[in-house]
Amino acid sequence: MNNMKYDFDKIIDRRGMDSAAIDGIGKKLWGVSPEIARPGFSEIPMWVADMNFETSPSVTRALEKRIRHPLYGYFLPSDEYYDSIIHWQSIQHGYKDLTPEVIGYENGVHGCIMTCLNTLTEPGDAVLLHSPAYLGFLSDLKSTGREAVLSPLRKDENGVWRMDYEDMEKKLKDYHVRLVILCSPHNPSGRVWERWELEKALAIFRDNDCTVISDEIWSDIVFEGYKHIPTSMISEDSKNRTVSLYAPSKTFNLAGLIGSYHIIFNPLLREKIRRHGERTQYNEMNVLSMHALIGAYEDEGREWLGELLTVLNRNCQYAVNYINDNFEGCSVSMPEATYMLFMDCSGFLKERNMTLDDFLKAGWDIGVKYQDGRAFAWQDAVRINTALPESLLKEALERLSKYVFS
Ligand SMILES: Cc1ncc(COP(=O)(O)O)c(C=O)c1O
């Protein structure tokens, strides 16, 4: 794209370079891997939630600086680590009262979700979440023997995914739920919850005495015109019942480095989660991931993110228009955040008398590696990752048009 300081057009060959999105094709990875393409078609990764872009140069610089000091002994998280998070969160989301005390390292957002499940619930307990549901939540619940109680989001007359408050309230009561996983912004619908939506949801969680895991990992990838509001900022009550989860990994493409963190204001809740984390010997920071976060959260990281958002917004808009104009029987709403599209293909499947498996295979055969919507507890849908150079995104849509929708 013209007038850009950073290059989001470069096509990078990720084969054999530590990329699940490429190396995992045709393997049994997470039970959701796409199959290998037919000969003659290159693979276009549109499933795993990472980006086909290089990270901010500020990350690379921070890592390079650290590896020029080639000693990697035991270490303590530095003041700079906490200062970086406090500064970033105050500018990005308006946090005013963060101190190092309320911030804690987590070995992935999943690490903390597992800790919350293990400390705040018992096997067999029900946990409420919205569907379509990020597949990682479902597998965390399954592997800890907790019951997922799904409250489906519904599209309103303008195609905006909304929570169904009546359904949530009824299910909280019927299943005696005490723990909720709220995804904000929401993957895979791409919603950025408005203040009134969060207020209404939090009032229901308060009335039913639920602790809230607020997964805000996508909160930096929010498009112009929308504003992420941290769950803990809705009220004094929400501040006390929320475990907020963040990471630079989605924003800066750092998932392979691992390095998420929690913000927990309630001292009792924090103590419980911390003690569990400390008992599991794997919840330890990696020195390189600490420096990567510090580099990401520099001013240059924010500048890079600004350009990234322009690119992602443009890609999502292009794909949404293309799908709604060209793929008969399919529909998709423009996301307000994330780089994911959740495409309904029920009309197309019905018209062609096709199963979703047929449809998935038809795309995978021609190298379009979109993801099975059933992994998100939703029927007749696919999730499409648009964080690709524009030329690859266009290529994928044109292939679908030519070989699947013709
Ligand atoms: C909503 C959500 N939470 C968590 C994760 C993964 O987080 P982590 O890699 O920190 O465990 C993802 C990755 O796609 C996600 O979409």
Ligand as a Chemical Component Dictionary entry (heavy atoms), coordinates in Angstrom:
data_LIG
# 
_chem_comp.id                   LIG 
_chem_comp.type                 NON-POLYMER 
_chem_comp.pdbx_formal_charge   0 
_chem_comp.three_letter_code    LIG 
# 
loop_
_chem_comp_atom.comp_id 
_chem_comp_atom.atom_id 
_chem_comp_atom.alt_atom_id 
_chem_comp_atom.type_symbol 
_chem_comp_atom.charge 
_chem_comp_atom.model_Cartn_x 
_chem_comp_atom.model_Cartn_y 
_chem_comp_atom.model_Cartn_z 
_chem_comp_atom.pdbx_ordinal 
LIG C1 C1 C 0 -10.022 -15.137 22.155 1  
LIG C2 C2 C 0 -8.650  -15.757 22.233 2  
LIG N1 N1 N 0 -8.085  -15.991 23.426 3  
LIG C3 C3 C 0 -6.869  -16.551 23.542 4  
LIG C4 C4 C 0 -6.146  -16.912 22.423 5  
LIG C5 C5 C 0 -4.807  -17.534 22.582 6  
LIG O1 O1 O 0 -4.102  -16.925 23.600 7  
LIG P1 P1 P 0 -2.686  -17.428 24.114 8  
LIG O2 O2 O 0 -1.856  -17.742 22.902 9  
LIG O3 O3 O 0 -2.144  -16.284 24.914 10 
LIG O4 O4 O 0 -2.942  -18.628 24.968 11 
LIG C6 C6 C 0 -6.698  -16.689 21.150 12 
LIG C7 C7 C 0 -5.987  -17.099 19.942 13 
LIG O5 O5 O 0 -6.514  -17.125 18.877 14 
LIG C8 C8 C 0 -7.986  -16.092 21.061 15 
LIG O6 O6 O 0 -8.555  -15.853 19.882 16 
# 
loop_
_chem_comp_bond.comp_id 
_chem_comp_bond.atom_id_1 
_chem_comp_bond.atom_id_2 
_chem_comp_bond.value_order 
_chem_comp_bond.pdbx_ordinal 
LIG C1 C2 SING 1  
LIG C2 N1 SING 2  
LIG C2 C8 DOUB 3  
LIG N1 C3 DOUB 4  
LIG C3 C4 SING 5  
LIG C4 C5 SING 6  
LIG C4 C6 DOUB 7  
LIG C5 O1 SING 8  
LIG O1 P1 SING 9  
LIG P1 O2 DOUB 10 
LIG P1 O3 SING 11 
LIG P1 O4 SING 12 
LIG C6 C7 SING 13 
LIG C6 C8 SING 14 
LIG C7 O5 DOUB 15 
LIG C8 O6 SING 16 
# 
